[in-house]
Each structure stands twice: as C-alpha cells, then as structure tokens.
Amino acid sequence: MLEGGDDKEALVPKYLFEVKYTLDGVKGLKSKGGSARVAASKALVEEVGGTLEAFYFAFGSTDAYLIAELPDNVTTASVNLIAAASGGVTTATTVLLTPEEIDEAAKRQASFQPPGS
C-alpha cells in the first residue's frame, strides 16, 4: 500500500547497465552486428522475468548503455554474472530511482556523526 491508502502496483526496479566489450566481444559484434547484441540482451533479460527498455551503443569508454526493469537485485546480479561469464563483456550496474523514491528518501530522518566530530 502506498501513501494515501491507494492500492497501486509496486514499482519494478530499473537498472542502468554500462557495458564494455572485451576483444572477443568486439569480434562478435563485428561478426553479427549490433542488432544481434540487442536481441541477445533482450532474450536474457526476458528469460529472467525482466523487460529491456533501451539499448544504445556509444563512443568512449562505455560501448553500450542498457536500461532494464528486473524483478530484484538478486536477479540483476545473476544477469551480471551470466554476462561476465560469457567473456564478451564487463558491466557496471546502477540502480535507477524515480523522483518519488527520492521524495520518500528525503523524508526519512536519522542521526549521523561525521568522521572527526
């Protein structure tokens, strides 16, 4: 139950994956193209109960950015492990929060003593 007593569906967590291709990954990308990588990523995410919302290739130190809805952190960790075990990629994953989640976090209070005080 959310604020106000409305019975709304719980938010599905969203994650940002920053993907870097290894040498083997680049060879596979060149061989089969970008569409094949999107299809493979979508299949993995859907197999574990998620939805791939976006997939973009990029210049720079990160080769691709993906946004996916996944059921929970354990499922997300499994996706990272499966991808890393393939040898074709390394990933960094960030949990994405909605403005409403930040609003909720901002309302919470707790005591904290900073270092050196």
Residue pairs with C-beta under 8 A, 6 or more apart in sequence:
1 7
2 8
11 98
11 101
12 51
12 69
12 70
12 71
13 69
13 70
13 71
13 72
13 73
13 76
13 95
13 96
14 53
14 67
14 68
14 69
14 70
14 95
14 96
15 67
15 68
15 69
15 70
15 76
15 93
15 94
15 95
15 96
16 65
16 66
16 67
16 93
16 94
16 96
17 64
17 65
17 66
17 67
17 68
17 80
17 91
17 92
17 93
18 62
18 64
18 65
18 91
18 92
18 93
18 94
19 62
19 63
19 64
19 65
19 66
19 83
19 89
19 90
19 91
20 61
20 62
20 63
20 89
20 90
20 91
21 29
21 63
21 64
21 88
21 89
22 87
22 88
22 89
22 90
24 87
24 88
25 63
25 87
25 88
25 89
28 37
28 88
29 37
34 57
37 55
37 64
38 52
38 55
41 52
41 55
41 66
42 52
42 55
44 79
44 82
44 83
45 51
45 52
45 68
45 70
45 79
46 52
48 70
48 71
48 75
48 78
48 79
49 70
49 71
49 75
50 68
50 69
50 70
50 71
50 75
50 79
51 68
51 69
52 66
52 67
52 68
53 67
53 68
53 69
54 65
54 66
54 67
55 64
55 65
55 66
56 64
56 65
56 66
57 63
57 64
58 64
58 65
67 96
68 79
70 76
70 79
73 95
76 93
80 91
80 93
83 89
83 91
84 90
84 91
97 105
